[in-house]
Amino acid sequence: MVLSPDTQERADVLTLKSIVYSLAPSIATAVLPFIASLVTEDGSITDMNVYRVMFPPFAIIGVFCSVYIYANTQEKIVQAKTHVIRIKFWDALKAVAKNKLFWVISLAGWVGFLETTYGQMINWCYEYHSKGDISPAAFSFLGLFVGNASLWGMLAAPFAIRKWGKKKVVIVTNILNAAFLAFLYPVVRSQPDNMIWVIAVVLFMNYLMTSFGVILGPAMNADMRDYQQYITGERIDGMFSTVGLICTVVTLATSSVVPSVYQSLGINDAVLQERMSEIVEITGKSAADMGQSPYNVLYLPDIFKEVFTVIVILSVVGAVMNVIPYFFYDMTEIRQRGIIKVLKVRALFEDYGNHVLRDRDIVETIDMIEESAQFEKAQPKDLKKMKAAVKSAATKQAKKDAKKLYKGAVEYNDNIEISKIVMEEIRKFDTVEWQFKLNGAQQLADAGLDGLTGDSYEKLREELARAKAMPKDTKVQKEERASAIASAKERIYSKKIIEEKHQGHIEPFDTSVFESLFEREDHNLEARTKLDAEISKAKKARNTALLAQLKVRREQLKKEKKEIDAQIKKATDDNSYYNKLAKPYIDAVKLVKQAENYRHYEDIKSLYDDAKIRAQEEARLEAEKEKALKEEQKAMKEKLKAEKALKKEEKKHDKEVKKADKNPK
């Protein structure tokens, strides 16, 4: 599996992943009542033995599936080939703190914790209210019916995202979710005889809405990570989870709310013991059995009614709170596509400056820039007029053609907006704002690494004071002020550490070491991949001698990989420390170098024709190699099939011979 930078492709892949992911819960829901009837005397689904039987198989299968997926996933990150900087934890924390989208998504999860309160409603309703009125088979059907809603929601999500965008879909589905949950209020208050069926229907609609979030959540998180790389220049995907751990204190605080509410409603040992006689009379079970769980107070009609009422109220409140932060989510699909293209532009120029351009990157990025330059000058299509043409179409074919034209016009207008983002990046150093930044960066870059300690603390503190005194009335002013303060603080930090620990001078890190390390890493990966194929063939051919030799070679390659990884880690750590210490100077040099690289667009463009020929030839060779591999695999499969058939025939013949020997005529 390959993870794509395309936001729509991500949604499509997530749909497939989520459907597979949801198989286990769906199967578990279906077989739960049957397992309960086999391992318990009364078919109770709350008995611990039920879960001792059910969970281990799923856990074991899940581990193998997780390892398989992890080992066969490749991520296509848009980044320069030579970009190897690893950001430190606290730097990542500061960077994430400035990412608005991260806080929007995180806040939605924190404030919406009450929404999932309804999760046990149908199970509790069956166990404590309707078990005598519904068979295990019927309850299994209800579980499958409710769970099936998630399938349709996950299948519909990519199409909804494609038509309306993630923000609109997440807001609308959350609002509808709150509305559907609210429908449960009159149901739990009246407690009709068929209440479990009504709850199942409402929860079907609820699951239908929440299943959109299974696709939307990871897709929005992926877009948020692209935005992080766009604003900081660093890809810190792994650090988002690490930074998120800090916020677990919120989860710890909120996780006690619902249990506390339950306890106040009577789900506690005191009420259980106080009203045990009523529970025993209702259930017909012994006090010893009923005393095992305080949740058995739900057999009491009055407590059951109050608890379910509060569950509905909490769920509705949680759903409403969950949707509010998403109104501040401002990443559109068009902007995300533009950001990915900008990252490709930056990667191309960075690789050009480092003399590691790849033919395929040259062709793809130059095509993209030239196309953007053309679209930037284009006039948008009149979508209102074209939409009206769809409505007024006289025939079915005419309507179909009008829809096709409208869809093409929408994509055309989107490309115009995206092209503006791309061309703004290409021409950014022509603007007054960027020229001012570039002049300041040029002065620091000219001063060199020793310039980090050249200014006195008094002067640096004056710069910090001036930065703090900058106006902060508008959004732009706030951003400029924050950037100036951060820059001044970094200058003070660098001067302090360099003077205290490095005698006032540091040497630049030689990044050329990575080129040889990465080359060795690529060769090692290629060798291991080829060796795995050879081992597979040897196993099928049952060539034990060759297999033993290949396994020895594989262990050697694994050992070599560990050594390479260790060397890369050490080089990366040294590089990270240097980048932290020399950050003001490095940022200045990067900006100056980026501006210089951007001036060489025509030079890169002149490489296009030759690069395209080489890229096409490379693609042709790869296609031929893949075709040859498939043919080889097919031949091997046919050979094994023939060998298996021959062995089967020989075995059959041997049986006939033995039979003939036993029964001679």
C-alpha positions in Angstrom: 0.0 0.0 0.0 1.2 3.5 -0.8 0.1 6.6 1.2 -0.6 9.4 -1.2 -0.2 13.2 -0.8 -3.4 13.6 -2.7 -6.2 14.4 -0.2 -9.0 12.7 -2.2 -6.9 9.6 -2.8 -6.3 9.4 1.0 -10.1 9.5 1.6 -10.6 6.6 -1.0 -7.8 4.5 0.7 -9.2 5.2 4.1 -12.6 4.0 3.0 -11.2 0.6 2.1 -9.0 0.5 5.2 -12.0 1.3 7.4 -14.3 -1.3 5.9 -11.6 -4.0 6.6 -11.0 -2.5 10.0 -14.7 -2.7 10.9 -15.0 -6.4 10.0 -13.9 -7.5 13.5 -16.5 -5.4 15.5 -19.2 -6.4 13.0 -18.4 -10.1 13.4 -18.1 -9.8 17.2 -21.5 -8.0 17.4 -23.1 -10.8 15.4 -21.7 -13.7 17.4 -21.9 -12.1 20.8 -25.3 -13.4 21.8 -24.6 -16.9 20.5 -21.3 -17.1 22.3 -23.1 -15.8 25.5 -25.7 -18.6 25.1 -22.9 -21.2 24.9 -20.7 -20.2 27.7 -23.2 -18.8 30.2 -26.3 -20.4 31.8 -28.6 -17.4 31.1 -27.1 -16.0 27.9 -25.8 -12.8 29.7 -23.6 -10.7 27.4 -22.0 -9.0 30.4 -20.4 -12.3 31.7 -16.6 -12.1 31.7 -16.3 -15.6 30.2 -17.9 -14.3 27.0 -15.1 -11.9 26.4 -12.4 -14.5 27.5 -13.6 -16.6 24.6 -14.2 -13.9 22.0 -11.3 -11.5 22.3 -8.1 -13.6 22.1 -8.7 -14.8 18.5 -9.4 -11.3 17.3 -6.3 -10.0 19.1 -4.0 -12.7 17.6 -5.3 -12.2 14.1 -5.1 -8.4 14.6 -1.4 -8.5 15.5 -0.5 -10.5 12.3 -2.6 -8.1 10.1 -1.0 -5.0 11.7 2.5 -6.4 11.1 1.6 -7.2 7.5 0.2 -3.8 6.7 3.1 -2.0 8.5 5.7 -4.0 6.5 4.0 -3.3 3.1 3.3 0.4 3.4 5.2 3.1 1.6 4.6 6.8 2.2 5.0 9.3 -0.5 6.1 12.5 1.3 6.7 15.6 -0.8 10.1 16.6 0.4 13.5 17.3 -1.1 15.7 14.2 -1.4 18.5 15.8 0.7 16.2 17.1 3.5 17.2 15.1 6.6 16.7 17.4 9.5 15.1 15.9 12.6 13.3 18.4 14.8 13.7 18.3 18.6 10.8 17.6 20.9 10.5 21.1 22.3 10.9 22.7 18.9 8.2 20.4 17.6 6.0 21.5 20.5 6.5 25.1 19.6 5.8 24.4 16.0 2.6 22.5 16.7 1.5 25.3 19.1 1.3 27.6 16.0 -0.7 25.1 14.0 -4.3 26.3 14.1 -5.7 23.1 12.5 -4.1 20.9 15.1 -5.9 22.7 17.9 -9.2 22.8 16.0 -9.1 19.0 15.5 -7.8 18.3 19.1 -10.3 20.6 20.7 -13.2 18.9 18.9 -12.1 15.6 20.4 -11.7 17.1 23.9 -15.0 18.9 24.2 -17.0 16.2 22.4 -16.0 13.4 24.8 -19.7 13.1 26.0 -20.9 12.2 22.5 -19.8 8.6 22.8 -21.9 8.0 26.0 -24.6 6.3 23.9 -22.2 3.5 23.0 -23.6 0.9 25.3 -27.3 1.8 24.9 -28.4 -1.1 22.7 -26.4 -3.7 24.7 -27.8 -2.4 28.0 -31.3 -2.2 26.7 -31.1 -5.9 25.7 -29.5 -7.0 28.9 -31.5 -5.0 31.4 -34.8 -4.2 29.6 -35.7 -6.4 26.6 -33.9 -9.7 27.0 -37.2 -11.5 27.7 -38.9 -9.9 24.7 -36.2 -10.6 22.1 -34.3 -13.8 21.1 -30.5 -13.9 20.8 -30.9 -14.4 17.0 -33.0 -11.2 16.8 -30.5 -9.3 18.9 -27.7 -10.5 16.6 -29.7 -9.2 13.7 -30.1 -5.8 15.5 -26.3 -5.7 16.1 -25.6 -6.4 12.4 -28.3 -3.9 11.3 -26.9 -1.1 13.4 -23.3 -1.9 12.6 -24.1 -2.1 8.9 -24.8 1.6 8.9 -21.1 2.3 9.3 -20.4 0.5 6.0 -22.7 2.8 4.0 -21.3 5.9 5.8 -17.8 4.9 5.0 -18.6 4.2 1.4 -20.4 7.5 1.0 -17.7 9.6 2.7 -15.3 9.9 -0.3 -18.1 11.0 -2.6 -19.5 13.5 -0.1 -15.9 14.9 0.4 -15.5 15.1 -3.4 -18.7 17.0 -3.8 -18.9 19.3 -0.7 -15.4 19.2 1.0 -14.4 17.9 4.4 -15.4 20.9 6.4 -19.0 21.0 5.2 -19.4 17.2 5.5 -18.0 17.1 9.1 -20.2 19.9 10.2 -23.4 18.6 8.6 -22.9 15.0 9.8 -22.2 16.2 13.4 -25.3 18.3 13.4 -27.4 15.5 12.0 -25.9 13.2 14.6 -27.0 15.5 17.4 -30.5 15.6 15.9 -30.8 11.8 15.6 -29.6 11.4 19.2 -32.2 13.9 20.3 -34.9 11.7 18.8 -34.1 9.1 21.5 -35.3 11.4 24.3 -39.0 10.7 24.0 -38.3 7.0 23.4 -36.4 6.5 26.6 -38.9 8.6 28.6 -41.9 6.6 27.4 -40.2 3.2 27.3 -42.4 1.4 24.8 -42.4 -2.4 24.7 -40.5 -2.4 21.4 -38.0 0.2 22.7 -34.9 -1.8 21.6 -36.1 -1.8 18.0 -36.7 2.0 18.0 -33.3 2.6 19.6 -31.7 0.3 16.9 -33.3 2.4 14.1 -32.2 5.7 15.6 -28.7 4.4 16.3 -28.5 3.1 12.7 -28.9 6.8 11.6 -26.4 7.8 14.3 -23.8 5.3 13.2 -24.4 6.3 9.6 -23.4 9.9 10.5 -20.5 9.0 12.9 -19.0 6.6 10.3 -18.2 9.6 8.1 -15.8 10.6 10.9 -13.9 7.4 10.5 -12.8 8.7 7.0 -12.8 12.4 7.8 -10.7 12.3 11.0 -7.5 10.7 9.4 -8.0 12.7 6.2 -8.2 16.0 8.0 -5.2 15.0 10.2 -3.2 14.3 7.0 -4.1 17.7 5.6 -3.1 19.3 8.9 0.4 17.6 8.6 0.8 18.9 5.1 0.0 22.4 6.4 2.6 22.0 9.2 5.2 21.2 6.6 4.1 24.2 4.5 4.4 26.8 7.3 7.5 25.4 9.0 9.4 23.5 6.2 9.6 20.5 8.5 7.7 17.2 8.4 7.0 16.2 12.0 4.3 13.6 11.6 5.6 11.4 14.4 5.9 14.3 16.8 2.1 15.1 16.5 1.4 11.9 18.4 4.1 12.7 20.9 2.9 16.2 21.5 -0.6 14.8 21.7 0.4 12.8 24.7 0.9 16.0 26.7 -2.8 16.6 26.2 -3.8 13.3 27.7 -4.2 15.1 30.9 -7.4 16.5 29.4 -8.6 13.0 28.5 -7.7 11.8 32.0 -9.8 14.6 33.5 -12.8 14.1 31.2 -12.8 10.3 31.4 -14.0 10.4 35.0 -17.1 12.6 34.2 -19.4 9.9 32.8 -18.6 7.3 35.5 -19.2 10.0 38.1 -22.6 10.8 36.5 -23.5 7.1 36.5 -22.6 6.8 40.1 -24.7 9.8 41.1 -27.7 8.2 39.2 -27.4 5.1 41.4 -25.0 2.8 39.6 -22.9 2.2 42.8 -22.5 -0.5 45.4 -24.5 1.3 48.0 -27.7 1.4 45.9 -27.0 -2.2 44.6 -27.0 -3.6 48.2 -29.9 -1.4 49.3 -32.2 -2.6 46.5 -30.8 -6.1 46.1 -34.1 -7.7 47.0 -35.9 -5.9 44.2 -33.2 -6.9 41.7 -33.4 -10.6 42.8 -37.2 -10.5 42.5 -37.0 -9.1 38.9 -34.2 -11.3 37.6 -34.9 -14.5 39.5 -31.1 -14.8 40.2 -29.3 -15.1 43.4 -27.9 -12.1 45.4 -24.4 -13.5 45.0 -24.7 -13.4 41.2 -26.3 -9.9 41.1 -23.8 -8.5 43.6 -20.9 -8.9 41.1 -21.5 -5.6 39.3 -23.1 -2.3 40.3 -24.5 -2.0 36.8 -27.1 -4.6 37.8 -29.1 -1.8 39.3 -30.1 -1.1 35.7 -32.6 -4.0 36.1 -34.6 -1.5 38.2 -37.0 0.3 35.9 -36.7 3.7 37.6 -32.9 3.8 37.5 -32.8 2.4 34.0 -35.1 5.2 32.8 -33.1 8.0 34.5 -29.7 6.6 33.3 -30.9 6.3 29.7 -32.4 9.8 29.8 -29.1 11.2 31.0 -27.2 9.2 28.4 -29.2 10.8 25.6 -28.8 14.3 27.0 -25.0 13.9 27.5 -24.7 12.4 24.0 -26.6 15.3 22.4 -24.5 17.9 24.3 -21.3 16.1 23.3 -22.3 16.0 19.7 -23.1 19.8 19.7 -19.8 20.6 21.5 -17.9 18.4 19.0 -19.1 20.3 16.0 -18.3 23.9 17.2 -14.5 23.8 16.7 -14.9 22.7 13.1 -16.5 26.0 12.2 -12.9 27.4 12.6 -11.3 24.8 10.3 -10.2 26.7 7.2 -8.3 24.1 5.2 -10.1 23.6 1.9 -9.5 20.9 -0.7 -8.3 23.5 -3.2 -5.9 25.0 -0.7 -4.5 21.6 0.2 -3.9 20.8 -3.4 -2.1 24.1 -3.8 0.0 23.5 -0.7 1.1 20.1 -2.1 2.2 21.7 -5.3 4.0 24.5 -3.5 5.9 21.8 -1.5 6.8 20.2 -4.8 8.2 23.5 -6.1 10.2 24.0 -2.9 11.6 20.5 -3.1 12.6 21.0 -6.7 14.6 24.2 -6.1 16.1 22.7 -2.9 17.3 19.7 -4.8 18.6 22.0 -7.6 20.7 23.9 -5.1 22.1 20.6 -3.7 22.8 19.2 -7.2 20.6 16.1 -6.7 17.8 16.8 -9.3 15.9 13.7 -10.5 14.6 13.5 -14.0 11.1 12.6 -13.0 10.9 15.5 -10.5 12.1 17.9 -13.2 9.4 16.8 -15.7 6.5 16.7 -13.2 7.3 20.0 -11.5 8.1 22.0 -14.6 4.9 20.7 -16.2 3.0 21.8 -13.1 4.5 25.3 -13.0 4.0 25.9 -16.8 0.4 24.7 -16.5 -0.1 27.0 -13.5 1.3 29.9 -15.4 -1.3 29.3 -18.1 -4.2 28.8 -15.7 -3.3 31.9 -13.8 -4.2 34.0 -16.9 -7.4 32.1 -17.6 -10.9 33.4 -16.9 -13.1 31.3 -14.7 -16.1 29.6 -16.2 -19.6 30.8 -15.3 -20.8 28.0 -13.1 -24.2 29.5 -12.4 -24.9 29.6 -16.1 -23.7 26.1 -16.6 -25.7 24.8 -13.6 -28.8 26.5 -15.1 -28.1 24.6 -18.4 -28.2 21.3 -16.5 -31.6 22.1 -15.0 -33.0 23.3 -18.3 -31.7 20.4 -20.4 -34.6 19.0 -22.5 -33.4 15.4 -22.9 -31.6 12.8 -20.7 -28.5 12.8 -22.9 -28.5 16.7 -23.0 -28.6 16.7 -19.2 -25.8 14.2 -19.0 -23.7 16.2 -21.3 -24.4 19.4 -19.4 -23.5 17.8 -16.1 -20.2 16.6 -17.7 -19.4 20.2 -18.9 -20.3 21.6 -15.4 -18.1 19.1 -13.7 -15.2 20.0 -16.0 -15.8 23.7 -15.4 -15.7 23.2 -11.6 -12.3 21.4 -12.0 -11.2 24.2 -14.4 -12.0 26.9 -11.9 -10.3 25.0 -9.1 -7.2 24.8 -11.2 -7.2 28.5 -11.6 -7.3 29.0 -7.8 -4.6 26.4 -7.3 -2.4 28.0 -10.0 -2.6 31.4 -8.1 -1.2 29.7 -5.0 1.6 28.1 -7.0 2.5 31.3 -8.9 2.4 33.3 -5.7 5.1 31.0 -4.4 7.2 31.3 -7.6 7.1 35.1 -7.5 7.2 35.6 -3.8 10.7 37.2 -3.8 9.4 39.9 -6.1 7.1 41.3 -3.4 8.1 44.1 -1.0 7.4 42.0 2.1 9.7 39.2 1.0 12.4 41.6 -0.3 12.5 43.1 3.2 12.9 39.7 4.8 15.5 38.8 2.3 17.6 41.9 3.0 17.7 41.1 6.7 18.6 37.5 6.0 21.3 38.5 3.6 23.0 40.6 6.4 23.0 37.7 8.8 24.2 35.2 6.2 27.1 37.5 5.2 28.2 37.7 8.8 28.6 33.9 8.9 28.4 31.6 11.9 30.7 33.9 13.9 28.0 36.5 13.4 25.8 34.6 15.8 28.1 35.8 18.7 29.2 39.0 17.1 26.4 41.2 18.5 26.4 42.0 22.2 23.6 40.8 24.6 22.6 44.4 25.0 22.0 44.8 21.3 20.2 41.5 21.1 17.9 42.4 24.0 17.2 45.7 22.4 16.1 43.8 19.2 13.9 41.6 21.4 12.4 44.7 23.1 11.7 46.3 19.7 10.1 43.1 18.5 7.8 43.0 21.6 6.9 46.7 21.0 5.7 46.0 17.4 2.0 46.6 16.8 -0.4 43.6 17.1 -3.7 45.0 15.9 -4.2 42.9 12.8 -3.5 39.3 12.0 -0.6 40.1 9.8 0.9 42.4 12.5 0.5 39.6 15.1 2.3 37.1 12.8 5.1 39.6 12.0 5.5 40.4 15.7 5.6 36.7 16.8 8.2 36.0 14.1 10.4 38.9 15.1 10.2 37.9 18.8 11.1 34.2 18.0 14.0 35.3 15.8 15.4 37.6 18.6 15.1 34.9 21.2 16.8 32.4 18.9 19.7 34.9 18.5 20.1 35.2 22.3 19.9 31.4 22.8 22.5 30.7 20.1 25.0 33.3 21.4 24.6 32.0 25.0 25.2 28.3 24.1 28.0 28.9 21.6 29.9 31.0 24.1 29.3 28.7 27.1 29.9 25.3 25.4 31.9 26.0 22.2 34.3 28.8 23.1 32.4 31.2 20.9 32.8 29.3 17.6 31.1 26.4 15.9 31.8 24.6 12.6 29.2 23.9 10.0 27.9 20.3 9.7 29.0 18.5 6.5 25.7 17.1 5.0 27.5 15.3 2.2 27.9 12.4 4.6 24.2 11.6 4.0 24.6 11.1 0.3 26.9 8.1 0.7 24.8 6.7 3.6 21.6 7.0 1.6 23.3 5.3 -1.3 24.4 2.4 0.8 20.9 2.3 2.3 19.3 2.1 -1.1 21.7 -0.6 -2.3 21.0 -2.6 0.9 17.2 -2.3 0.4 17.5 -3.4 -3.2 19.7 -6.4 -2.2 17.3 -7.5 0.6 14.3 -7.2 -1.7 16.0 -9.3 -4.4 17.1 -11.8 -1.8 13.6 -12.2 -0.4 12.4 -13.1 -3.8 15.2 -15.7 -4.2 14.4 -17.1 -0.7 10.7 -17.5 -1.7 11.7 -19.4 -4.9 14.1 -21.6 -2.9 11.3 -22.4 -0.4 8.9 -23.4 -3.2 11.6 -25.4 -4.9 12.5 -27.0 -1.5 16.2 -26.4 -2.2 17.4 -26.6 1.5 21.1 -26.1 0.6 20.5 -22.9 -1.4 17.9 -21.7 1.2 20.5 -22.0 4.0 23.1 -19.9 2.0 20.5 -17.3 1.2 19.5 -17.0 4.8 23.1 -16.5 5.8 23.3 -13.7 3.3 20.1 -12.2 4.5 21.4 -12.0 8.1 24.6 -10.3 6.8 22.4 -7.7 5.0 20.3 -7.2 8.1 23.4 -6.6 10.1 24.7 -4.2 7.5 21.3 -2.4 7.6 21.6 -2.0 11.4 25.1 -0.5 11.0 23.9 1.9 8.3 20.9 2.9 10.4 23.1 3.6 13.4 25.4 5.8 11.3 22.5 7.6 9.8 21.1 8.2 13.3 24.4 9.5 14.6 24.8 11.8 11.6 21.1 13.0 12.0 21.6 13.7 15.8 24.8 15.7 15.1 23.0 17.5 12.3 20.0 18.3 14.5 22.2 19.7 17.3 24.0 21.9 14.8 20.7 23.1 13.3 19.3 23.9 16.7 22.4 25.9 17.7 22.8 27.7 14.4 19.1 28.1 13.6 19.1 31.9 13.0 22.0 31.7 10.7 20.7 28.6 8.9 17.3 30.2 8.4 18.9 33.2 6.9 21.1 31.1 4.6 18.1 29.0 3.6 16.1 32.1 2.6 19.0 33.6 0.7 19.7 30.3 -1.0 16.0 29.7 -1.8 15.8 33.1 -3.4 18.9 32.4 -5.4 17.6 29.0 -6.5 14.3 30.5 -7.5 16.2 32.8 -9.9 17.4 29.7 -11.8 14.0 28.5 -12.9 14.9 29.0 -16.6 18.1 27.0 -16.0 16.1 24.1 -14.6 13.6 24.5 -17.4 16.4 24.1 -20.0 17.0 20.6 -18.6 13.4 19.6 -19.2 13.7 18.0 -22.7 16.6 15.7 -21.9 15.1 14.9 -18.5 11.8 13.9 -20.1 13.6 11.5 -22.5 15.5 9.9 -19.6 12.4 9.8 -17.4 10.3 8.1 -20.2 13.1 5.5 -20.7 13.3 4.9 -17.0 9.5 4.4 -16.9 9.7 2.0 -19.8 12.4 -0.1 -18.2 10.5 -0.2 -14.9 7.4 -1.3 -16.8 9.3 -4.0 -18.6 10.9 -5.1 -15.4 7.5 -5.3 -13.7 6.1 -7.2 -16.7 9.0 -9.7 -16.6 8.5 -10.2 -12.9 4.8 -10.9 -13.3 5.5 -13.4 -16.1 8.1 -15.0 -14.0 5.7 -15.3 -11.1 3.0 -16.6 -13.4 5.4 -19.3 -14.8 6.4 -20.3 -11.3 2.7 -20.5 -10.3 2.0 -22.7 -13.3 5.0 -24.9 -12.6 4.0 -25.4 -9.0 0.4 -26.1 -10.1 1.7 -28.7 -12.5 3.9 -30.3 -9.9 1.0 -30.4 -7.5 -1.2 -32.0 -10.1 1.5 -34.6 -10.9 1.9 -35.5 -7.2 -1.8 -35.8 -6.9 -1.9 -38.1 -9.9 1.0 -40.2 -8.6 -0.7 -40.5 -5.3 -3.9 -41.6 -6.9 -2.0 -44.1 -9.0 -0.2 -45.5 -5.9 -3.6 -46.0 -4.2 -5.0 -47.8 -7.2 -1.9 -50.1 -7.3 -2.2 -50.9 -3.6 -5.9 -51.6 -4.1 -5.2 -53.9 -7.0 -2.6 -55.8 -5.0 -5.1 -56.3 -2.2 -7.8 -57.5 -4.5 -6.2 -59.6 -7.2 -8.5 -61.0 -9.8 
